[in-house]
Amino acid sequence: MRLSRVLPALLVFAALSACASKPDTLPEDALAGSWRNADGVTLSMLDTGVALVSTPGPKPRSLIGQWSLSGGVWTITYLPESKECVDDIGTYRVVVTPDAFTASLVRESCDARRRMIEGSWKRTAAAQPTPGRSEEHTSELQSRFGISYAVF
């Protein structure tokens, strides 16, 4: 068989294989920004990995934690200052569009957070790049969340 006949077929096969095998990945900062769910819970995720969750109602709560996104899997933990689900890790599969995301449970040991997080969220503000943190910025965050030491 002549190489001139086989080569075009191999090139087409290689191109199709490359397209078919590319995983659909999200950039690590795809969730950075502010979001709101149907219950009025707001979620602000900074590009630094800090997550702020605010709940509405007669007893509003502000919870602070850390988040990361890898391969469409979102991980969130609350810090001790939140006094809820401390150090429990929540893992969710996310589907993100420019204006919304949906979180589906993978693993969660904190039922209160699962009820808040699982479901659909609408973007309320795009992410703003976080400048280097100054002492004033850290102090403002500490006073806002009643934190006595820096965790950022």
FIFI-820839 format. One record per residue: residue in three letters; chain; x, y, z of N, C-alpha, C, O in turn; residue number from 0. Coordinates in Angstrom, 2 decimals. Example, Ala and Ser with C-alpha at 12.3 -4.5 7.8 and 13.67 -1.06 7.14 Angstrom:
ALA, A, 13.19, -5.69, 7.80, 12.30, -4.50, 7.80, 13.20, -3.30, 7.80, 14.24, -3.32, 8.46, 0
SER, A, 12.85, -2.25, 7.08, 13.67, -1.06, 7.14, 12.90, 0.03, 7.87, 13.41, 1.14, 8.04, 1
***
This chain:
MET, A, 0.86, -1.18, 0.00, 0.00, 0.00, 0.00, 0.90, 1.23, 0.00, 1.93, 1.27, 0.68, 0
ARG, A, 0.51, 2.18, -0.74, 1.33, 3.37, -0.87, 1.07, 4.32, 0.29, -0.06, 4.47, 0.75, 1
LEU, A, 2.14, 4.96, 0.75, 2.07, 5.91, 1.84, 1.18, 7.10, 1.50, 0.54, 7.66, 2.39, 2
SER, A, 1.13, 7.48, 0.23, 0.31, 8.62, -0.18, -1.17, 8.36, 0.02, -1.94, 9.31, 0.15, 3
ARG, A, -1.61, 7.10, 0.06, -3.02, 6.77, 0.30, -3.32, 6.68, 1.80, -4.41, 7.06, 2.23, 4
VAL, A, -2.38, 6.19, 2.56, -2.59, 5.96, 3.99, -2.45, 7.25, 4.80, -3.19, 7.46, 5.76, 5
LEU, A, -1.52, 8.10, 4.43, -1.23, 9.30, 5.19, -2.44, 10.22, 5.37, -2.69, 10.64, 6.50, 6
PRO, A, -3.21, 10.55, 4.32, -4.38, 11.41, 4.55, -5.40, 10.78, 5.52, -6.00, 11.49, 6.33, 7
ALA, A, -5.60, 9.48, 5.43, -6.54, 8.81, 6.33, -6.04, 8.87, 7.76, -6.85, 9.08, 8.67, 8
LEU, A, -4.76, 8.69, 7.99, -4.19, 8.78, 9.33, -4.32, 10.19, 9.90, -4.60, 10.36, 11.08, 9
LEU, A, -4.11, 11.19, 9.07, -4.23, 12.58, 9.53, -5.67, 12.90, 9.93, -5.88, 13.56, 10.95, 10
VAL, A, -6.63, 12.45, 9.16, -8.04, 12.68, 9.50, -8.38, 11.96, 10.80, -9.04, 12.54, 11.67, 11
PHE, A, -7.95, 10.72, 10.94, -8.20, 9.94, 12.16, -7.59, 10.63, 13.38, -8.23, 10.73, 14.42, 12
ALA, A, -6.36, 11.11, 13.25, -5.68, 11.79, 14.36, -6.41, 13.06, 14.75, -6.56, 13.35, 15.94, 13
ALA, A, -6.88, 13.83, 13.77, -7.60, 15.07, 14.06, -8.92, 14.77, 14.77, -9.26, 15.45, 15.73, 14
LEU, A, -9.65, 13.78, 14.30, -10.93, 13.43, 14.94, -10.71, 12.89, 16.34, -11.50, 13.18, 17.24, 15
SER, A, -9.68, 12.11, 16.56, -9.38, 11.57, 17.88, -9.04, 12.68, 18.86, -9.46, 12.65, 20.01, 16
ALA, A, -8.28, 13.64, 18.41, -7.89, 14.75, 19.28, -9.10, 15.56, 19.70, -9.20, 15.96, 20.86, 17
CYS, A, -10.03, 15.81, 18.78, -11.25, 16.56, 19.12, -12.13, 15.78, 20.08, -12.70, 16.36, 21.01, 18
ALA, A, -12.26, 14.50, 19.87, -13.14, 13.69, 20.69, -12.60, 13.48, 22.09, -13.39, 13.26, 23.01, 19
SER, A, -11.30, 13.53, 22.29, -10.75, 13.21, 23.59, -10.50, 14.42, 24.48, -10.08, 14.26, 25.62, 20
LYS, A, -10.74, 15.62, 23.99, -10.51, 16.80, 24.80, -11.59, 16.91, 25.88, -12.77, 16.99, 25.56, 21
PRO, A, -11.19, 16.93, 27.17, -12.19, 17.07, 28.22, -12.69, 18.51, 28.27, -11.97, 19.45, 27.93, 22
ASP, A, -13.92, 18.66, 28.70, -14.53, 19.97, 28.83, -14.17, 20.52, 30.21, -14.83, 20.20, 31.19, 23
THR, A, -13.12, 21.34, 30.28, -12.66, 21.83, 31.58, -13.04, 23.29, 31.77, -13.21, 24.04, 30.81, 24
LEU, A, -13.17, 23.65, 33.03, -13.49, 25.03, 33.41, -12.22, 25.70, 33.91, -11.38, 25.05, 34.53, 25
PRO, A, -12.07, 26.98, 33.64, -10.94, 27.68, 34.25, -11.13, 27.71, 35.77, -12.25, 27.70, 36.26, 26
GLU, A, -10.02, 27.75, 36.50, -10.09, 27.71, 37.96, -10.89, 28.86, 38.55, -11.44, 28.73, 39.64, 27
ASP, A, -10.97, 29.99, 37.84, -11.70, 31.15, 38.36, -13.11, 31.28, 37.79, -13.72, 32.34, 37.91, 28
ALA, A, -13.65, 30.22, 37.19, -14.98, 30.29, 36.56, -16.09, 30.66, 37.54, -17.09, 31.24, 37.14, 29
LEU, A, -15.92, 30.34, 38.82, -16.94, 30.66, 39.82, -16.67, 31.97, 40.55, -17.48, 32.41, 41.36, 30
ALA, A, -15.54, 32.60, 40.27, -15.23, 33.87, 40.94, -16.29, 34.91, 40.58, -16.66, 35.05, 39.41, 31
GLY, A, -16.76, 35.63, 41.58, -17.80, 36.64, 41.39, -18.87, 36.49, 42.45, -18.68, 35.76, 43.43, 32
SER, A, -19.99, 37.17, 42.25, -21.09, 37.12, 43.21, -22.29, 36.43, 42.59, -22.56, 36.59, 41.40, 33
TRP, A, -23.00, 35.64, 43.42, -24.09, 34.80, 42.97, -25.24, 34.86, 43.97, -25.02, 35.18, 45.14, 34
ARG, A, -26.46, 34.56, 43.53, -27.63, 34.50, 44.40, -28.47, 33.31, 43.97, -28.65, 33.06, 42.77, 35
ASN, A, -29.01, 32.57, 44.98, -29.90, 31.46, 44.64, -31.36, 31.87, 44.86, -31.63, 33.00, 45.27, 36
ALA, A, -32.28, 30.97, 44.59, -33.72, 31.28, 44.69, -34.15, 31.59, 46.11, -35.17, 32.26, 46.31, 37
ASP, A, -33.40, 31.13, 47.12, -33.73, 31.40, 48.52, -33.16, 32.72, 49.01, -33.35, 33.08, 50.17, 38
GLY, A, -32.45, 33.45, 48.14, -31.87, 34.73, 48.52, -30.51, 34.64, 49.17, -29.97, 35.64, 49.63, 39
VAL, A, -29.93, 33.44, 49.22, -28.57, 33.28, 49.75, -27.61, 33.88, 48.75, -27.71, 33.63, 47.55, 40
THR, A, -26.68, 34.68, 49.23, -25.67, 35.26, 48.35, -24.33, 34.59, 48.61, -24.00, 34.23, 49.74, 41
LEU, A, -23.59, 34.44, 47.55, -22.30, 33.77, 47.59, -21.32, 34.63, 46.83, -21.50, 34.88, 45.64, 42
SER, A, -20.28, 35.09, 47.51, -19.23, 35.86, 46.86, -17.96, 35.04, 46.91, -17.47, 34.70, 47.99, 43
MET, A, -17.43, 34.74, 45.75, -16.20, 33.94, 45.69, -15.10, 34.79, 45.06, -15.15, 35.13, 43.88, 44
LEU, A, -14.13, 35.12, 45.87, -13.02, 35.95, 45.42, -12.01, 35.10, 44.68, -11.89, 33.90, 44.92, 45
ASP, A, -11.27, 35.73, 43.77, -10.27, 35.00, 43.01, -9.10, 34.54, 43.88, -8.22, 33.82, 43.41, 46
THR, A, -9.08, 34.95, 45.13, -8.04, 34.52, 46.08, -8.39, 33.20, 46.75, -7.58, 32.66, 47.50, 47
GLY, A, -9.61, 32.68, 46.50, -10.04, 31.44, 47.13, -10.89, 31.64, 48.36, -11.29, 30.67, 49.00, 48
VAL, A, -11.18, 32.90, 48.71, -12.03, 33.20, 49.86, -13.49, 33.17, 49.41, -13.83, 33.72, 48.37, 49
ALA, A, -14.34, 32.52, 50.21, -15.78, 32.46, 49.92, -16.54, 33.11, 51.06, -16.27, 32.86, 52.24, 50
LEU, A, -17.51, 33.96, 50.71, -18.37, 34.61, 51.68, -19.81, 34.21, 51.37, -20.29, 34.45, 50.27, 51
VAL, A, -20.50, 33.62, 52.34, -21.87, 33.18, 52.16, -22.73, 33.98, 53.13, -22.44, 34.02, 54.33, 52
SER, A, -23.78, 34.61, 52.61, -24.69, 35.40, 53.46, -26.10, 34.87, 53.28, -26.59, 34.72, 52.16, 53
THR, A, -26.74, 34.59, 54.41, -28.11, 34.08, 54.37, -29.08, 35.18, 54.78, -28.77, 35.96, 55.68, 54
PRO, A, -30.25, 35.25, 54.14, -31.24, 36.27, 54.49, -32.12, 35.79, 55.64, -31.91, 34.70, 56.19, 55
GLY, A, -33.09, 36.60, 56.00, -34.09, 36.17, 56.98, -33.97, 36.88, 58.30, -33.14, 37.77, 58.47, 56
PRO, A, -34.80, 36.47, 59.26, -34.81, 37.13, 60.57, -33.50, 36.94, 61.32, -33.14, 37.77, 62.15, 57
LYS, A, -32.78, 35.87, 61.04, -31.48, 35.63, 61.66, -30.43, 35.47, 60.57, -29.95, 34.36, 60.33, 58
PRO, A, -30.08, 36.57, 59.89, -29.10, 36.45, 58.81, -27.75, 35.99, 59.35, -27.36, 36.31, 60.47, 59
ARG, A, -27.05, 35.23, 58.54, -25.73, 34.73, 58.92, -24.73, 35.07, 57.83, -25.07, 35.13, 56.65, 60
SER, A, -23.50, 35.30, 58.24, -22.39, 35.47, 57.31, -21.37, 34.39, 57.62, -20.91, 34.26, 58.75, 61
LEU, A, -21.05, 33.62, 56.62, -20.11, 32.51, 56.78, -18.92, 32.76, 55.87, -19.08, 33.21, 54.74, 62
ILE, A, -17.74, 32.45, 56.36, -16.54, 32.67, 55.57, -15.82, 31.33, 55.40, -15.77, 30.52, 56.32, 63
GLY, A, -15.28, 31.13, 54.22, -14.59, 29.87, 53.96, -13.61, 29.99, 52.82, -13.22, 31.08, 52.41, 64
GLN, A, -13.24, 28.83, 52.32, -12.32, 28.75, 51.21, -12.94, 27.88, 50.13, -13.71, 26.97, 50.43, 65
TRP, A, -12.61, 28.17, 48.87, -13.16, 27.40, 47.76, -12.07, 27.14, 46.73, -11.07, 27.84, 46.65, 66
SER, A, -12.31, 26.09, 45.94, -11.45, 25.80, 44.79, -12.29, 25.09, 43.74, -13.32, 24.50, 44.05, 67
LEU, A, -11.83, 25.15, 42.51, -12.51, 24.52, 41.39, -11.46, 23.79, 40.56, -10.45, 24.37, 40.16, 68
SER, A, -11.71, 22.51, 40.31, -10.79, 21.72, 39.52, -11.56, 20.71, 38.70, -12.25, 19.84, 39.25, 69
GLY, A, -11.46, 20.82, 37.39, -12.11, 19.86, 36.51, -13.61, 19.78, 36.67, -14.18, 18.69, 36.54, 70
GLY, A, -14.26, 20.88, 36.94, -15.71, 20.89, 37.10, -16.18, 20.45, 38.47, -17.38, 20.29, 38.68, 71
VAL, A, -15.25, 20.24, 39.40, -15.61, 19.86, 40.77, -15.24, 21.02, 41.70, -14.09, 21.46, 41.74, 72
TRP, A, -16.23, 21.51, 42.42, -16.09, 22.65, 43.32, -16.02, 22.14, 44.73, -16.84, 21.33, 45.15, 73
THR, A, -15.03, 22.61, 45.48, -14.85, 22.25, 46.87, -14.98, 23.50, 47.72, -14.40, 24.54, 47.38, 74
ILE, A, -15.73, 23.41, 48.82, -15.90, 24.55, 49.72, -15.81, 24.07, 51.17, -16.35, 23.02, 51.52, 75
THR, A, -15.12, 24.85, 51.99, -15.04, 24.59, 53.43, -15.30, 25.91, 54.15, -14.97, 26.98, 53.64, 76
TYR, A, -15.88, 25.82, 55.34, -16.05, 27.01, 56.18, -14.92, 27.03, 57.20, -14.44, 25.99, 57.64, 77
LEU, A, -14.51, 28.22, 57.57, -13.47, 28.41, 58.56, -14.09, 28.44, 59.97, -15.29, 28.63, 60.10, 78
PRO, A, -13.28, 28.24, 61.01, -13.80, 28.20, 62.38, -14.62, 29.42, 62.78, -15.54, 29.31, 63.59, 79
GLU, A, -14.30, 30.58, 62.23, -15.03, 31.80, 62.57, -16.50, 31.72, 62.18, -17.33, 32.44, 62.73, 80
SER, A, -16.83, 30.85, 61.25, -18.22, 30.69, 60.82, -19.06, 29.93, 61.83, -20.28, 30.07, 61.87, 81
LYS, A, -18.40, 29.13, 62.66, -19.08, 28.35, 63.72, -20.15, 27.41, 63.17, -21.09, 27.07, 63.89, 82
GLU, A, -20.01, 27.01, 61.93, -20.94, 26.08, 61.31, -20.16, 25.23, 60.31, -19.40, 25.75, 59.50, 83
CYS, A, -20.35, 23.93, 60.38, -19.71, 23.01, 59.44, -18.20, 23.21, 59.40, -17.58, 23.06, 58.35, 84
VAL, A, -17.62, 23.55, 60.54, -16.20, 23.89, 60.59, -15.34, 22.73, 60.08, -15.46, 21.59, 60.55, 85
ASP, A, -14.51, 23.04, 59.15, -13.55, 22.10, 58.56, -14.20, 20.94, 57.81, -13.48, 20.06, 57.34, 86
ASP, A, -15.52, 20.91, 57.68, -16.16, 19.90, 56.84, -15.99, 20.31, 55.39, -16.13, 21.49, 55.05, 87
ILE, A, -15.68, 19.37, 54.55, -15.45, 19.66, 53.14, -16.69, 19.28, 52.34, -17.18, 18.16, 52.42, 88
GLY, A, -17.19, 20.24, 51.56, -18.29, 19.98, 50.65, -17.76, 19.91, 49.23, -16.97, 20.76, 48.81, 89
THR, A, -18.19, 18.91, 48.48, -17.74, 18.73, 47.10, -18.96, 18.65, 46.20, -19.87, 17.86, 46.44, 90
TYR, A, -18.97, 19.47, 45.15, -20.10, 19.56, 44.22, -19.59, 19.56, 42.79, -18.53, 20.12, 42.50, 91
ARG, A, -20.32, 18.94, 41.90, -20.05, 19.03, 40.46, -20.80, 20.26, 39.98, -21.97, 20.44, 40.32, 92
VAL, A, -20.15, 21.11, 39.21, -20.78, 22.34, 38.75, -20.81, 22.42, 37.23, -19.90, 21.98, 36.53, 93
VAL, A, -21.89, 23.02, 36.75, -22.03, 23.38, 35.34, -22.16, 24.89, 35.34, -23.07, 25.45, 35.94, 94
VAL, A, -21.23, 25.56, 34.66, -21.15, 27.02, 34.72, -21.38, 27.62, 33.34, -20.80, 27.18, 32.35, 95
THR, A, -22.25, 28.64, 33.29, -22.40, 29.47, 32.10, -22.00, 30.88, 32.52, -21.77, 31.11, 33.70, 96
PRO, A, -21.91, 31.83, 31.60, -21.53, 33.18, 32.02, -22.47, 33.79, 33.06, -22.02, 34.59, 33.89, 97
ASP, A, -23.76, 33.42, 33.04, -24.74, 34.06, 33.93, -25.26, 33.19, 35.06, -26.01, 33.67, 35.90, 98
ALA, A, -24.87, 31.92, 35.10, -25.44, 31.02, 36.11, -24.54, 29.81, 36.32, -23.66, 29.50, 35.52, 99
PHE, A, -24.80, 29.12, 37.43, -24.18, 27.82, 37.63, -25.12, 26.93, 38.42, -25.97, 27.42, 39.16, 100
THR, A, -24.96, 25.64, 38.25, -25.74, 24.65, 38.97, -24.77, 23.77, 39.73, -23.79, 23.28, 39.16, 101
ALA, A, -25.04, 23.56, 41.02, -24.21, 22.71, 41.86, -24.96, 21.43, 42.19, -26.06, 21.48, 42.73, 102
SER, A, -24.36, 20.30, 41.86, -24.93, 18.98, 42.17, -24.03, 18.28, 43.18, -22.81, 18.27, 43.04, 103
LEU, A, -24.63, 17.72, 44.19, -23.91, 17.09, 45.28, -23.02, 15.94, 44.82, -23.46, 15.06, 44.08, 104
VAL, A, -21.77, 15.97, 45.25, -20.86, 14.83, 45.10, -20.68, 14.21, 46.48, -20.91, 13.01, 46.67, 105
ARG, A, -20.24, 15.04, 47.45, -20.05, 14.58, 48.82, -20.16, 15.79, 49.76, -19.57, 16.84, 49.49, 106
GLU, A, -20.91, 15.64, 50.83, -21.10, 16.74, 51.79, -21.46, 16.15, 53.15, -22.40, 15.37, 53.26, 107
SER, A, -20.71, 16.52, 54.17, -21.01, 16.03, 55.51, -21.82, 17.04, 56.33, -22.24, 16.74, 57.45, 108
CYS, A, -22.05, 18.22, 55.78, -22.80, 19.27, 56.48, -24.14, 19.49, 55.77, -24.19, 20.09, 54.69, 109
ASP, A, -25.22, 19.01, 56.38, -26.53, 19.10, 55.75, -27.00, 20.55, 55.57, -27.64, 20.87, 54.57, 110
ALA, A, -26.67, 21.43, 56.52, -27.08, 22.84, 56.41, -26.46, 23.48, 55.17, -27.13, 24.22, 54.46, 111
ARG, A, -25.19, 23.22, 54.93, -24.53, 23.80, 53.75, -25.09, 23.18, 52.48, -25.30, 23.88, 51.49, 112
ARG, A, -25.35, 21.85, 52.49, -25.92, 21.20, 51.31, -27.23, 21.86, 50.91, -27.47, 22.10, 49.73, 113
ARG, A, -28.09, 22.14, 51.90, -29.38, 22.78, 51.60, -29.19, 24.17, 51.00, -29.98, 24.60, 50.16, 114
MET, A, -28.15, 24.88, 51.43, -27.88, 26.22, 50.89, -27.26, 26.17, 49.51, -27.62, 26.96, 48.63, 115
ILE, A, -26.33, 25.26, 49.30, -25.47, 25.28, 48.11, -26.06, 24.54, 46.92, -25.99, 25.03, 45.79, 116
GLU, A, -26.64, 23.37, 47.14, -27.10, 22.55, 46.03, -28.20, 23.26, 45.25, -29.13, 23.80, 45.84, 117
GLY, A, -28.09, 23.26, 43.93, -29.11, 23.87, 43.08, -28.55, 24.92, 42.15, -27.36, 24.93, 41.82, 118
SER, A, -29.43, 25.82, 41.74, -29.09, 26.83, 40.72, -28.76, 28.17, 41.34, -29.36, 28.58, 42.34, 119
TRP, A, -27.81, 28.85, 40.75, -27.35, 30.18, 41.18, -27.28, 31.10, 39.96, -26.92, 30.67, 38.87, 120
LYS, A, -27.64, 32.36, 40.17, -27.54, 33.37, 39.11, -26.44, 34.36, 39.48, -26.32, 34.77, 40.63, 121
ARG, A, -25.65, 34.73, 38.47, -24.56, 35.68, 38.72, -25.15, 37.07, 38.96, -26.02, 37.53, 38.22, 122
THR, A, -24.67, 37.73, 40.01, -25.09, 39.10, 40.30, -23.98, 40.10, 40.03, -24.25, 41.29, 39.86, 123
ALA, A, -22.74, 39.64, 40.00, -21.61, 40.52, 39.67, -20.44, 39.67, 39.19, -20.18, 38.59, 39.72, 124
ALA, A, -19.77, 40.17, 38.19, -18.60, 39.47, 37.67, -17.44, 39.62, 38.65, -17.44, 40.53, 39.49, 125
ALA, A, -16.49, 38.76, 38.53, -15.31, 38.81, 39.40, -14.48, 40.03, 39.07, -14.31, 40.41, 37.91, 126
GLN, A, -13.96, 40.64, 40.10, -13.02, 41.73, 39.96, -11.67, 41.22, 40.44, -11.59, 40.64, 41.53, 127
PRO, A, -10.61, 41.41, 39.69, -9.31, 40.93, 40.17, -8.99, 41.55, 41.53, -9.12, 42.75, 41.73, 128
THR, A, -8.57, 40.71, 42.44, -8.25, 41.18, 43.78, -6.82, 41.71, 43.79, -5.89, 40.97, 43.45, 129
PRO, A, -6.64, 42.97, 44.17, -5.28, 43.49, 44.25, -4.58, 42.86, 45.44, -5.21, 42.21, 46.27, 130
GLY, A, -3.28, 43.05, 45.51, -2.55, 42.55, 46.68, -3.21, 43.09, 47.95, -3.58, 44.26, 48.01, 131
ARG, A, -3.35, 42.24, 48.93, -4.07, 42.63, 50.14, -3.20, 43.53, 51.01, -2.05, 43.21, 51.29, 132
SER, A, -3.77, 44.64, 51.43, -3.07, 45.55, 52.32, -3.46, 45.23, 53.75, -4.41, 44.47, 53.99, 133
GLU, A, -2.75, 45.81, 54.70, -3.13, 45.63, 56.12, -4.52, 46.20, 56.37, -5.29, 45.65, 57.16, 134
GLU, A, -4.85, 47.31, 55.70, -6.17, 47.91, 55.90, -7.27, 46.97, 55.40, -8.31, 46.85, 56.04, 135
HIS, A, -7.03, 46.31, 54.27, -8.01, 45.39, 53.71, -8.23, 44.20, 54.65, -9.36, 43.81, 54.92, 136
THR, A, -7.13, 43.64, 55.14, -7.22, 42.52, 56.08, -7.97, 42.94, 57.34, -8.82, 42.21, 57.84, 137
SER, A, -7.64, 44.13, 57.85, -8.31, 44.63, 59.05, -9.80, 44.82, 58.82, -10.61, 44.51, 59.70, 138
GLU, A, -10.17, 45.33, 57.65, -11.59, 45.53, 57.33, -12.32, 44.18, 57.30, -13.42, 44.06, 57.84, 139
LEU, A, -11.73, 43.17, 56.66, -12.35, 41.85, 56.63, -12.45, 41.25, 58.02, -13.46, 40.62, 58.36, 140
GLN, A, -11.41, 41.44, 58.83, -11.45, 40.91, 60.19, -12.58, 41.53, 60.99, -13.30, 40.83, 61.70, 141
SER, A, -12.75, 42.85, 60.89, -13.81, 43.50, 61.66, -15.19, 43.16, 61.11, -16.13, 43.02, 61.89, 142
ARG, A, -15.32, 43.02, 59.80, -16.61, 42.69, 59.20, -17.12, 41.34, 59.66, -18.32, 41.15, 59.87, 143
PHE, A, -16.19, 40.38, 59.81, -16.61, 39.03, 60.17, -16.26, 38.66, 61.62, -16.35, 37.50, 62.00, 144
GLY, A, -15.85, 39.64, 62.41, -15.57, 39.39, 63.82, -14.42, 38.43, 64.03, -14.44, 37.61, 64.96, 145
ILE, A, -13.41, 38.52, 63.18, -12.27, 37.62, 63.26, -11.17, 38.31, 64.03, -10.85, 39.47, 63.77, 146
SER, A, -10.59, 37.59, 64.99, -9.56, 38.21, 65.82, -8.15, 38.00, 65.29, -7.20, 38.60, 65.80, 147
TYR, A, -8.00, 37.18, 64.28, -6.68, 36.98, 63.67, -6.85, 36.77, 62.18, -7.94, 36.40, 61.72, 148
ALA, A, -5.78, 36.99, 61.43, -5.86, 36.90, 59.97, -5.92, 35.44, 59.53, -5.13, 34.60, 59.98, 149
VAL, A, -6.86, 35.15, 58.66, -6.98, 33.81, 58.09, -6.92, 33.87, 56.57, -7.17, 32.87, 55.90, 150
PHE, A, -6.59, 35.02, 56.04, -6.64, 35.20, 54.60, -5.32, 34.93, 53.96, -5.19, 35.04, 52.74, 151
***
